[in-house]
C-alpha cells in the first residue's frame, strides 16, 4: 500500500514538472514571436542644422589651342624648300616653305630694265617740255609708261612674297603633308600650326545658371592623362542660349607653358557658382523617392516617422531641403530599405 502511494506521488510530481516546462516554453515562444515581430533596426542618423555650402557645377569640356591655323599656299607653285622641323616651335614671321619664283624674278628683272629706260626718257622729255620742244600730250605718254612699269613691278613683288610661306604667329608646327618638289595649290594643307602656350577650355552650362558665371571667374578641370588639377579663368560667355541643347557656351583660358595640356582632348570641369549660407542640407542618400516627390525618415522617441520634403539645389553629395524639416530633427541615413513607419530603432551613430 505504501509503495503504491509513493509511486502515485512521484507520477504526480513528474506531471506537474512536465506541465510547468510546457507552459514555460510556450511563454518563451510567445515572447520571441513578439520580439521577432518588432525587432529594433540599427541605423545611423544625422541632426538637422544650418549648413553653409559651396554650390558647384560639374560638366565636360574640350581643350582647344589658343590659336590654330592650317598652312596653305595662296598660289599654284612647286615647293623648292622646306625650312621647318616637324613638331618644333617656330616664331612669328619664320620662313616655313619656299615656292618656285624663277619666272617672277625674271619678269621683275625684265620690267626693271624697261623702267630704267622709261625713267631716262621721262627725264629727257621733261626738259624738252620746259623748253617747248615737245607737247604736254607727248610727255604724258612717256610719264604714263613709266608709272605703268612701276605698278607692274609692284604687282610682281606681291606675287613674289606669296612664294615665301611664313609663320603667322609663334607656336608649334605639326606634321607636314608634302615633300620638296610637290606642286601645291590653295586646296592642299601643307602643315598645321598651333599656339598652345595658352589653351582654351570650352564647356557649356545649363541655361538656368546664366547669371551665375561671369568673365574673370575661376574654374578647375582635370584630364585623363594627368594627375594634378588645373585652373582657368573665364574669358568670355556666349550671349545667347543654344536652342538645341538649352545651354550656354563658356570659354576659359589656362596657362600651358609647360606643354602638359593637349589640344583636342576632353576635360572634367568644376566651377563654384555660389555659396549658400544658413540652409538645411542632407546627404542625398537620406532621400527616399515617392509618388509626390521625396520623403525622409525621422527618428522620434525610438520609432520611425515619415516626412515629405521639398528639395532645392544639389551638389555632389548633398541636397537642399526647402520645406518639411526643422532644425534639430533627427534624420535616418542608413538601413533605409528596412525602415518603415513606427518601426523600433536602435541608433548606432549620430553624425
VOMARRO-742432 format. One record per residue (C-alpha): residue in three letters; x, y, z. Coordinates in steps of 0.001 Angstrom, whole numbers. Layout:
<pts>
[ALA [X Y Z]],
...
</pts>
This chain:
<pts>
[UNK [0 0 0]],
[UNK [2786 2383 894]],
[UNK [4618 1566 -2327]],
[UNK [1508 2329 -4337]],
[UNK [1045 5736 -2672]],
[UNK [4744 6591 -3208]],
[UNK [4592 5654 -6877]],
[UNK [1420 7730 -7382]],
[UNK [3066 10745 -5735]],
[UNK [6108 10530 -7986]],
[UNK [3896 10389 -11053]],
[UNK [2011 13478 -9879]],
[UNK [5229 15447 -9281]],
[UNK [6559 14437 -12690]],
[UNK [3303 15504 -14331]],
[UNK [3450 18903 -12640]],
[UNK [7058 19397 -13798]],
[UNK [6091 18494 -17379]],
[UNK [3187 20967 -17351]],
[UNK [5480 23707 -15970]],
[UNK [8027 23051 -18715]],
[UNK [5333 23152 -21384]],
[UNK [3931 26496 -20190]],
[UNK [7451 27942 -19774]],
[UNK [8393 27029 -23363]],
[UNK [5130 28429 -24664]],
[UNK [5776 31734 -22871]],
[UNK [9253 31950 -24326]],
[UNK [7931 31270 -27838]],
[UNK [5278 33969 -27472]],
[UNK [7901 36404 -26196]],
[UNK [10257 35522 -29075]],
[UNK [7393 35989 -31535]],
[UNK [6699 39485 -30219]],
[UNK [10373 40337 -30341]],
[UNK [10769 38981 -33876]],
[UNK [7649 40828 -34974]],
[UNK [9007 44195 -33815]],
[UNK [12813 43974 -33913]],
[UNK [14935 47060 -33347]],
[UNK [16504 48259 -36599]],
[UNK [20098 49519 -36280]],
[UNK [20554 52885 -38046]],
[UNK [22799 55934 -38301]],
[UNK [21226 59363 -38008]],
[UNK [22052 62989 -38688]],
[UNK [20853 66023 -36750]],
[UNK [19387 68806 -38928]],
[UNK [21221 72120 -38552]],
[UNK [22048 75263 -40516]],
[UNK [24662 74500 -43158]],
[UNK [26835 76656 -45391]],
[UNK [27840 75025 -48667]],
[UNK [29537 75950 -51883]],
[UNK [27318 75105 -54817]],
[UNK [29484 73519 -57505]],
[UNK [28617 72532 -61044]],
[UNK [30347 69709 -62922]],
[UNK [30469 69383 -66701]],
[UNK [32601 68146 -69600]],
[UNK [34727 70471 -71730]],
[UNK [37258 70429 -74567]],
[UNK [40789 71808 -74752]],
[UNK [41494 73999 -77771]],
[UNK [44684 75729 -78871]],
[UNK [44838 79458 -78186]],
[UNK [45470 79995 -81901]],
[UNK [45292 77364 -84648]],
[UNK [45709 77549 -88419]],
[UNK [46241 75273 -91396]],
[UNK [49180 76408 -93512]],
[UNK [48294 76586 -97241]],
[UNK [49711 78244 -100359]],
[UNK [47885 81174 -101928]],
[UNK [49146 80316 -105420]],
[UNK [49822 77267 -107590]],
[UNK [53561 76656 -107315]],
[UNK [56178 73963 -106891]],
[UNK [57781 73599 -103463]],
[UNK [61507 74304 -103671]],
[UNK [62331 74414 -99981]],
[UNK [61011 73111 -96636]],
[UNK [62599 75060 -93814]],
[UNK [60811 73607 -90778]],
[UNK [61270 70679 -88427]],
[UNK [58102 68762 -87729]],
[UNK [56869 69106 -84153]],
[UNK [59167 72056 -83422]],
[UNK [58447 75535 -82093]],
[UNK [58566 78358 -84635]],
[UNK [58481 82123 -84262]],
[UNK [56129 84575 -85897]],
[UNK [57447 85511 -89360]],
[UNK [59743 82487 -89626]],
[UNK [60050 81059 -93161]],
[UNK [58377 77640 -93348]],
[UNK [58083 76811 -97064]],
[UNK [59702 78293 -100192]],
[UNK [57937 78047 -103549]],
[UNK [59408 78346 -107049]],
[UNK [59801 82033 -108008]],
[UNK [62148 81887 -111029]],
[UNK [59604 83191 -113561]],
[UNK [58519 86018 -111262]],
[UNK [62110 87084 -110684]],
[UNK [62750 87042 -114434]],
[UNK [59715 89212 -115139]],
[UNK [60743 91651 -112437]],
[UNK [64241 91917 -113955]],
[UNK [62786 92464 -117447]],
[UNK [60425 95169 -116266]],
[UNK [63239 96730 -114256]],
[UNK [65293 97232 -117417]],
[UNK [62292 98730 -119217]],
[UNK [61620 101006 -116226]],
[UNK [65195 102308 -116266]],
[UNK [64854 103267 -119938]],
[UNK [61448 104839 -119280]],
[UNK [62857 106913 -116424]],
[UNK [65640 108241 -118740]],
[UNK [63087 109090 -121435]],
[UNK [60832 110797 -118877]],
[UNK [63692 112987 -117640]],
[UNK [64656 113913 -121224]],
[UNK [61074 114693 -122249]],
[UNK [60545 116800 -119133]],
[UNK [63465 119073 -120086]],
[UNK [62160 119362 -123642]],
[UNK [58682 120179 -122312]],
[UNK [60107 123048 -120268]],
[UNK [61763 124461 -123435]],
[UNK [58681 123830 -125593]],
[UNK [60389 121083 -127604]],
[UNK [57518 118565 -127043]],
[UNK [53845 118854 -126309]],
[UNK [52266 118090 -122971]],
[UNK [50493 115128 -124536]],
[UNK [53773 113547 -125656]],
[UNK [55265 113987 -122185]],
[UNK [52190 112480 -120516]],
[UNK [52507 109344 -122648]],
[UNK [56115 108842 -121546]],
[UNK [55202 109503 -117889]],
[UNK [52265 107083 -118058]],
[UNK [54512 104377 -119497]],
[UNK [56994 104811 -116626]],
[UNK [54217 104674 -113960]],
[UNK [52713 101576 -115570]],
[UNK [56018 99735 -115418]],
[UNK [56421 100664 -111732]],
[UNK [52918 99348 -110976]],
[UNK [53565 96071 -112800]],
[UNK [56763 95575 -110811]],
[UNK [54881 96156 -107546]],
[UNK [52292 93526 -108548]],
[UNK [55051 91036 -109249]],
[UNK [56678 91807 -105889]],
[UNK [53390 90938 -104194]],
[UNK [53323 87634 -106079]],
[UNK [56937 87119 -105042]],
[UNK [56044 87425 -101334]],
[UNK [53470 84655 -101803]],
[UNK [56272 82252 -102730]],
[UNK [57537 82541 -99142]],
[UNK [55124 80994 -96630]],
[UNK [55792 82460 -93166]],
[UNK [54502 81530 -89719]],
[UNK [51555 83863 -88920]],
[UNK [52219 83554 -85172]],
[UNK [54558 81789 -82786]],
[UNK [53599 78227 -81996]],
[UNK [54213 74542 -82522]],
[UNK [54264 73180 -86051]],
[UNK [52587 69870 -86790]],
[UNK [53348 67172 -89343]],
[UNK [53907 68341 -92929]],
[UNK [51859 66668 -95655]],
[UNK [54039 67452 -98697]],
[UNK [57620 66960 -99842]],
[UNK [60046 69186 -101692]],
[UNK [59238 69254 -105396]],
[UNK [55483 68809 -104903]],
[UNK [53091 71065 -106808]],
[UNK [50782 72794 -104308]],
[UNK [47641 74898 -104550]],
[UNK [45295 76647 -102099]],
[UNK [43362 73396 -101511]],
[UNK [46365 71477 -100154]],
[UNK [47173 71747 -96434]],
[UNK [50943 71904 -96038]],
[UNK [51023 71660 -92214]],
[UNK [49205 72887 -89129]],
[UNK [50404 75485 -86639]],
[UNK [49090 75839 -83084]],
[UNK [49830 78247 -80296]],
[UNK [49488 76101 -77158]],
[UNK [51396 78314 -74737]],
[UNK [47874 79021 -73520]],
[UNK [44844 76830 -74149]],
[UNK [41141 77495 -74298]],
[UNK [38746 75404 -72220]],
[UNK [35349 75338 -73929]],
[UNK [32372 73962 -71999]],
[UNK [28638 74512 -71615]],
[UNK [26358 75008 -68612]],
[UNK [22540 74783 -68352]],
[UNK [20690 77992 -69144]],
[UNK [19341 78349 -65585]],
[UNK [22849 79276 -64430]],
[UNK [23189 82093 -66987]],
[UNK [23558 84773 -64317]],
[UNK [25831 82774 -62011]],
[UNK [29057 82926 -64024]],
[UNK [30841 85999 -65365]],
[UNK [34177 86720 -67099]],
[UNK [37019 86585 -64589]],
[UNK [35583 83638 -62636]],
[UNK [37955 80764 -61880]],
[UNK [37179 77189 -62907]],
[UNK [39045 73953 -62232]],
[UNK [39472 70971 -64516]],
[UNK [41194 67595 -64731]],
[UNK [42251 65340 -67600]],
[UNK [42513 61576 -68016]],
[UNK [46257 61718 -68725]],
[UNK [47445 63881 -65814]],
[UNK [47091 63545 -62062]],
[UNK [47136 67151 -60890]],
[UNK [44165 69527 -61326]],
[UNK [44441 72682 -63429]],
[UNK [42688 76038 -63258]],
[UNK [41490 78515 -65854]],
[UNK [39964 81986 -65927]],
[UNK [36667 82561 -67728]],
[UNK [37373 84835 -70701]],
[UNK [34011 85029 -72452]],
[UNK [30400 83888 -72151]],
[UNK [28229 83296 -75204]],
[UNK [25472 85966 -75117]],
[UNK [22736 83592 -76317]],
[UNK [21446 80123 -75433]],
[UNK [21875 77185 -77792]],
[UNK [18277 76393 -78781]],
[UNK [19015 72689 -79328]],
[UNK [20730 71921 -76031]],
[UNK [19426 74838 -73899]],
[UNK [22952 75510 -72709]],
[UNK [25318 78482 -72709]],
[UNK [28840 78172 -74112]],
[UNK [31686 79285 -71842]],
[UNK [35344 79820 -72767]],
[UNK [38157 79944 -70209]],
[UNK [41917 80374 -70662]],
[UNK [44587 78310 -68934]],
[UNK [48372 78681 -68915]],
[UNK [50152 75823 -70709]],
[UNK [53758 76917 -70930]],
[UNK [54808 73523 -69591]],
[UNK [53044 71861 -72536]],
[UNK [51150 69287 -70426]],
[UNK [47732 70045 -71913]],
[UNK [46974 68615 -75335]],
[UNK [44576 70411 -77686]],
[UNK [41501 68410 -78661]],
[UNK [41276 66308 -75500]],
[UNK [38301 66314 -73133]],
[UNK [38374 67608 -69553]],
[UNK [36162 67400 -66487]],
[UNK [35290 70934 -65401]],
[UNK [34083 72045 -61963]],
[UNK [33079 75577 -61060]],
[UNK [31735 77150 -57891]],
[UNK [28609 79106 -58757]],
[UNK [27711 80478 -55324]],
[UNK [27870 79880 -51580]],
[UNK [24642 79208 -49720]],
[UNK [24504 80008 -46010]],
[UNK [22018 79108 -43244]],
[UNK [20156 76446 -45168]],
[UNK [19263 72802 -44486]],
[UNK [21281 70262 -46458]],
[UNK [21038 66478 -46153]],
[UNK [23068 63667 -47689]],
[UNK [21491 62606 -50975]],
[UNK [21317 59026 -49655]],
[UNK [18817 60095 -46964]],
[UNK [16094 60837 -49541]],
[UNK [13513 58203 -50436]],
[UNK [11630 58708 -53742]],
[UNK [7842 58770 -53553]],
[UNK [4963 59346 -55950]],
[UNK [4731 63020 -54976]],
[UNK [8441 63691 -54668]],
[UNK [10743 62700 -51815]],
[UNK [10329 61516 -48206]],
[UNK [12753 61255 -45308]],
[UNK [12606 59016 -42222]],
[UNK [12734 60775 -38843]],
[UNK [13718 59149 -35572]],
[UNK [11278 60177 -32802]],
[UNK [11252 58576 -29364]],
[UNK [12902 55437 -30682]],
[UNK [10427 54997 -33530]],
[UNK [10235 55934 -37208]],
[UNK [8192 58815 -38590]],
[UNK [7845 59605 -42320]],
[UNK [8034 63185 -43574]],
[UNK [7522 64561 -47093]],
[UNK [10072 67212 -48103]],
[UNK [10581 69721 -50905]],
[UNK [14078 69749 -52353]],
[UNK [16144 72552 -53860]],
[UNK [19563 72609 -55441]],
[UNK [22048 69773 -55271]],
[UNK [25789 69481 -55155]],
[UNK [27960 66398 -55469]],
[UNK [26962 64856 -52090]],
[UNK [24082 66879 -50615]],
[UNK [20636 68211 -51447]],
[UNK [18959 71349 -50111]],
[UNK [15702 70913 -48179]],
[UNK [13327 73848 -48690]],
[UNK [10250 72563 -46810]],
[UNK [9301 69743 -44435]],
[UNK [12087 69775 -41837]],
[UNK [13034 71869 -38833]],
[UNK [16341 72464 -37104]],
[UNK [17037 69695 -34584]],
[UNK [15136 66952 -36431]],
[UNK [16860 63547 -36407]],
[UNK [17079 62046 -39890]],
[UNK [17822 58365 -40574]],
[UNK [20596 57930 -43168]],
[UNK [21250 54164 -43249]],
[UNK [19339 50881 -43487]],
[UNK [16511 52702 -45284]],
[UNK [15250 49564 -47048]],
[UNK [14233 48017 -43704]],
[UNK [12830 51187 -42152]],
[UNK [9080 51825 -42129]],
[UNK [6698 53964 -40128]],
[UNK [6553 53211 -36359]],
[UNK [9370 50662 -36574]],
[UNK [11581 50392 -33483]],
[UNK [15073 51838 -33821]],
[UNK [18489 51304 -32333]],
[UNK [20704 54299 -33124]],
[UNK [24286 53293 -33725]],
[UNK [25881 56580 -34756]],
[UNK [24922 60270 -34746]],
[UNK [26616 62351 -37435]],
</pts>
